[in-house]
Amino acid sequence: MAHLLGADRVTLALGTRTLLDEVSLGLDDGQRIGVVGPNGAGKSTLLRVLSGLQEPDDGRVTRAGGVRIAVLDQRDDLLAGSTVLDVVHGSADEHEWATDSRIRSVHAGLLGDVSLDADVATLSGGQRRRVALAALLVRDDEVLVLDEPTNHLDVEGVAWLAAHLVERYRGSNGALVVVTHDRWFLDAVCTRTWEVHDGTVDQYEGGYAAYVLARAERARTASTTEEKRQNLLRKELAWLRRGAPARTSKPKFRIDAANALIENEPPPRDQLSLTRMATARLGKDVLDIEDASVAYGDRVLLHDVTWRLGPGDRVGLVGVNGAGKTSLLRLLSGRQQPTTGRVKRGKTVQVAELTQDVEELDELAGLRVIEVIESEKRSVVVGGKELTAAQLVERLGFDRERSRTPVRDLSGGERRRLQLLRLLVGEPNVLLLDEPTNDLDTDTLAALEDLLDGWPGTLVVVSHDRYLLERVCDTQMALLGDGLLRQLPGGVEQYLDLRRSATATAASPLDARAPTEAAPAAVSTADLRTARKEIARIERRLSRIADQEAVLHQRMSDQATDHQAVIALDAELRALATEKDELEAAWLEAAEIVG
């Protein structure tokens, strides 16, 4: 494979902190590199150095002659007054790009809901991100460098981008380097992983799953080596301490060897532990949405939605941007009232909501991290032990120095962790998480998932992170933009299938400039209404089946010693399972009609 660019003993410091310490690595044609590591470790800095946007303090970056590099930064540099067409294609004439199938694919994948004549200042954050991505993907550069490209993209956008990059950088068509915290994306796209930490870059073969396995194996090997080193260290130190009078006569090489062992003690990696705090007991009734609608003027986001959330339910919510996911969470939290219908709350329900708005901490900007938590609670009981606020923030990755840092000086990831900690100290029994993975690194995400694995309360997660949804949620539901809430027996993949079906005949902005073939006959209004009623009926029945199954399981547990009773109850469970399979098949058929 041809060498495209590389780093040779590159060093770069920010103030007194060394982000890159004599780092050497290379990028070859055909490679797709995923870059991971803790927030603030230097991932974005590495990308800027490799792409030539920042000069290292020492060392050098080498590039093959004529290599062109395209960079997507985390910053939004789109100028107000520019149209989407200006940003994506510049001054190029339409005939230069309109006949290129690859460019048409980019338009369809990223700009389907964006007018090419729109001023970029009028676009949403997600639309601006997609326009910036499209502007890079229509170009023909050998190296593509992307810093958090999935930020502001929905599940559908992330899936399209992954498929496009894999197809484009297959074989010897250039190389890709991408920083992202989206583990599903890393697995779907990347062939190698670079982990940036403590001034170094460790390299692993494969995507995220392979990286995790390899890192675990390295840790196991390192622990074995460390155990042997510690045994040797104890022997050397014991030898040095034997009898002060004899110390001066000890061989110098033995003293030097012992001192070397002490000096080579590696610093511990940052440890993060999200603590399972006490959770208030939930009653039988949690949250019931009954025939609720939410409208803003003539725009209806939610239409006659009925949804029952029970104790211990774990639901992932996906949907197109603007379909009403955040509004649905606001209904559940009580921050918003429905236009029609109602929301019933159980008497023991204590809701905590993690919003996307990290600016909510701005009013606390002058407080230190420890003071923010102390203002909520000075101590909390964890696993039968009382922890002070200082001990609590340390478990969440804020060491003594960072716990004294004012909120205004925290990074995005640290602010997100502080938001989460403020929620948990309140000991809620219902958690509503709106895009909880924003700004969190992969190690923090793993710790968050470990926490949620043992969460005994009710959980609702809105996220574009498929890895998180599939890891911590038992069921998925979707808002497709038509005001209805659907169950997804097939999970996120079923949601993507439904979206592909819904958009299969829709014309892209590019196609709209030329005559198109006649679209297939539309489904009649009566058929749509019938299908929607069928979906609502099936979902109500599936909810009742879930309740019946829970009751039967409890009865089986109570009558475990009664063999005949257990057989009868098992037969009832099997009958319910058969009915559930039939209902889910009918649901899929109705969902295809609704689209």
Salt bridges, closest charged atoms under 4 A:
ASP8 OD2 - ARG60 NE 3.46
GLU22 OE1 - ARG9 NH2 2.97
ASP28 OD1 - HIS3 ND1 3.31
ASP73 OD2 - ARG75 NH2 3.20
ASP76 OD2 - ARG128 NE 2.47
GLU94 OE1 - ARG513 NH1 2.92
ASP113 OD1 - ARG130 NH1 2.81
ASP141 OD1 - ARG68 NE 3.91
ASP141 OD2 - ARG139 NE 2.96
GLU142 OE2 - ARG68 NH1 3.41
GLU148 OE2 - HIS181 ND1 3.35
GLU156 OE1 - ARG499 NE 2.72
GLU167 OE1 - ARG170 NH2 3.36
GLU195 OE2 - ARG215 NH1 2.93
GLU195 OE2 - ARG269 NH2 3.03
ASP198 OD2 - HIS197 ND1 2.96
ASP198 OD2 - ARG269 NE 3.49
ASP202 OD2 - HIS197 NE2 2.66
GLU205 OE2 - ARG192 NH1 2.27
GLU217 OE2 - ARG220 NH2 2.63
GLU226 OE1 - ARG229 NE 2.98
GLU236 OE2 - ARG254 NH2 3.47
ASP256 OD2 - LYS252 NZ 2.87
GLU265 OE1 - ARG229 NH2 2.29
GLU290 OE1 - ARG342 NE 2.73
ASP304 OD2 - HIS303 NE2 3.52
GLU353 OE1 - ARG335 NE 2.68
ASP362 OD1 - ARG415 NH2 2.68
GLU374 OE2 - ARG378 NH2 3.86
GLU376 OE2 - ARG422 NH2 3.04
GLU414 OE1 - ARG402 NH2 2.67
GLU427 OE2 - LYS377 NZ 3.31
GLU435 OE1 - HIS464 ND1 3.00
ASP443 OD1 - ARG215 NH2 2.99
GLU449 OE2 - ARG183 NH2 2.34
GLU449 OE1 - ARG471 NH1 3.16
ASP450 OD1 - ARG276 NH2 3.65
ASP453 OD2 - ARG471 NH2 2.44
ASP465 OD2 - ARG183 NH2 3.72
GLU470 OE2 - ARG466 NE 3.99
ASP482 OD2 - ARG486 NH2 2.67
GLU493 OE1 - ARG466 NH2 2.98
GLU493 OE2 - ARG500 NH2 3.31
ASP497 OD1 - ARG500 NH2 2.51
GLU534 OE2 - ARG537 NH2 2.85
ASP547 OD1 - ARG308 NH1 3.46
GLU549 OE2 - LYS580 NZ 3.39
ASP570 OD2 - ARG574 NE 2.87
GLU579 OE2 - ARG541 NE 2.78
